[in-house]
Amino acid sequence: MHSLPRLKLKCCCVDCLQRINWCEQQGGPKVPLEHAERKVPIPLIYMANRFQVLRGADKLSFYKLRDDAECSMCITTCCHTLMFADHPCYSGNVLVGMPAAATWQGLEEKEAEAYIQIQDWDPEDYVQLEPKLPGSYTDHMAAPEEKFGIAKPGSLEPDDKSLLMEIFGPFFSPPPEGPGIQFKDLPGAETPWNLGLAEDRSSKKLQLSDSSAAGGA
């Protein structure tokens, strides 16, 4: 794995917390209290999708939270550490790691550039978060071409959407050539085990779904 992350973000979504909570419940690393209580968003580091497995390949397993979850997680069976995860939107270019749940030796520090999935965070609490950074969000009620947006730092006011490409540009750069493998090359990576976990009630997507169902009853 390359020592310099391509990007660092702070995630407000409920699924990231559910992933590392599940690992802890299986005996994995303890989730820091500030994240467990949703006081501080979970830091995410994005690395080029090319790495070498020096040992322990037989101890890597793959999971997803639920049937419709798109994110595939690589978790060790020996200590239930979430090593990294892949998502279709990464297009095979990057992998995401969660330093709140795993320690990466030799990984260089990088400043966070934005918050993501801010729709899952309490609005009043979100505008109080430090540092003040842009915040991307998903509007689950919008048309596909209008689904993604970004808010100004420390605000819920929409900003110029061109900033999305500026921030998420590293997602679109292919991994470097050279020795190593990619996520899809790991046995089982493309057929993750479904954990069947219910979506957290703080999910904006779930709240909208419930509201729509109630309105149609």
N, C-alpha and C positions, 0 to 999 in steps of 0.2 A: 504494500500500500504506500502511495506517495506521502511524504511527510508534511507537505503543505496543502491544507484544505483549499478547495476552490472557492468555497462560500460558507459562511456561517449565518444562521438565522435563528430566531426565537419563535417557537411554535406554540400557538394558543389552542390547538385542536384537542379534542377529548381523546382521540385515538392514540396519540403518542403517549399520553399518560397511561392509558389502559395497557399498552404494550409493556411498558416497564413495570407497571403494577403487577401484571400477570407473571412476569419473570420473578419478581420479589416473592410472590405467593408460592412459587415452585421452589424457593430456596435460593434465588438469585440475589444480586446486589440490592441493598436497601435503597429505596427511592428517597432522595433528600426531602425533608419535611416541607421546604418552601415550594417544591413542585407537587408533592402529594396533596397539599392543601390548596393548590392552584393560586398561590400567591405570586409566583414567578413562572413565566412561560419556560418551556423546556428547550434548552439549546440544542441545535442540530448542526452537525458539520457535514459538508458534502465533499466527497473525495472522488477522484477519477476512478472509474470502474475497471481497474486493472490491478491485480494483486497476486501474491504468492502465498500458498498455504504451506508453511514449513513443516508443520506437524499437527496431528489432531483432526485431520479431515474426516475421520470416522465419527467424530463427536459433534459434527455440525448437522443441525436439523432445521427444517423450514416450516413456518407457520403463517397463517393469516388470521385476523381477528374473527371474521365471520364470512358467510357465504359470498356476500357482495363486496367484500373488502378487496382492494386492488393492490395493497402493499404486501409484499412478501418479506418476512423477517428471517434472518439467519441467526439462530440461537444455539448456544452450546448445550449439549445434553449433560455435561459433567457439572457445570456450575450455573446453568441457566442465565448466561450473560448474552444480551442482545448485541451481536457483533456489528451488524449493519443490516440495512434493508434496501429493497429495490421497489420501484413503482413505475408503471408504464409511462408516466409523464417525463421520466428521466431519459427515455429513449436509449437506454443502454449506455449512457455516457457517464453517469455519476452514481454513487451509492451514498446513502445517508447513515450517519452514526449518531449515537446519543451519548455524549460524554457524561451525562448524569447517571448513566447505567453501565458504563464501560470505560476502562482506562486504556488509552492508546499511548504506548511508549514511543517517544520520538516524534510525536505529532506536534507540529508548530502551532503557536497561538494565532488566532485571527479574530478581529473584531466583528461583532454581529452587524449586519447591514440592514436588517428589517425584521419586523414581526410578520408571521404568516397565520392564516386561518383565524383572523381576529374576530370573526363572527361568532366563534364559540366562547369568547371571553365576555364577562359582564362589562357592558359599555362604560359604566361609571368607573369601574376598576381599571379598564384598559387605558383610558386617557391619563391615569395617574402613574402608569408604568414608567420606569426609568431603565435605560436612557430613552430619550425621545427619538423614535425611528419611524420610517414609513411602515405602513401595515397593510399587507395584502389580504383580500377577503374573497369569498365565494358567495355570490348571490344565487341561491338555489332556485329562486323564482324567476330569474331573468332568462332571456333567450340565450342559446349557447354562445353566440358571438359577444354577448354582453355579460357573461357569467362572472368573469374575473375582473377585479378592480383593485385599486390601491388608495389608501387614505394618507393624508398628510401627517407628518410626525406629531405625536401627541394629540391627535384629533381623529374624528370619524368623518371629517370632510373629505370627499373624493379628491384625488390628485390626478395629474396627467397620466393616462394609462401607458404612455411610452416609457415611464419609469419601470414598469414591470419587466420589459425586455432588458433594461439596463441592469436590474438586480438579478434576474434569473438567467442572464446570458450564459453563465457557466454550464447550465443544463444542456445547452445545444452544441457544446464543443466535444468532439469525440475523444475518448481516452487515448493516451499516447501509445504508440506502437512499442513493442519490446517484449521482454520476458514476462510471464505471468498469465493468469486466466481472468475471465470475467464472471460475474455473478451467475449467469445462465449456464456456465460450464460446470458448476458444482452439482453433483448428483442430488436430485430431489428439489433443486431450486425452483423449477418451473411447475412443480406440483405440490405446493405447500399444504400442510395439514390444516384443516379448518377447525379453529378452536370453538366456534359456535357461541362466542360471547355477545351478549346484548349490547347494543349501542348505548352509551352513556346519555342520560336525560338532558345533559347540558348541551348536547349537539343541536346546533341551530337547524340542521337538516331534519333531524328527528322531530323537533318542535314544530316545524312547518308542516311536516307530514301528518303529525297528530292533529294539528289545527285544521288542515285540509280535510282529513277524515271526519272530524267532528262536524265541520261545516256541511259535509255531504250526507250526514246521518239523518 
